[in-house]
Amino acid sequence: MFGLYSQNAYLRNIKLIKSIQIGKIMAEKVKSLRQQLMEMEVGDILTCPLDNLTSVRAACSNYGLQWDKKFLTESHRENRTVTVTRTR
């Protein structure tokens, strides 16, 4: 009976550890566009889905003006992506 309990507790701990790791990975991936633009250094490149084209371009224009930074945006039809490059 004790061996079965310890095995179940071990499996629960493994599941908990995996869910925490997955949660950390998801938290890292879910950064706002604003935060990603703010963290960019000169020469850094950010790629977004083409569905976000208008919001990405508007954000680059607005935040670039506020933060005195310059961003270059390019749309790629074949990849269905938008690339943002910080130039200043």
Secondary structure, 3 states (H helix, E strand, C coil): CHHHHHHHHHHHHHHHHHHHHHHHHHHHHCCCHHHHHHHCCCCCEEEEEHHHHHHHHHHHHHHHHHHCCCEEEEEECCCCEEEEEECC
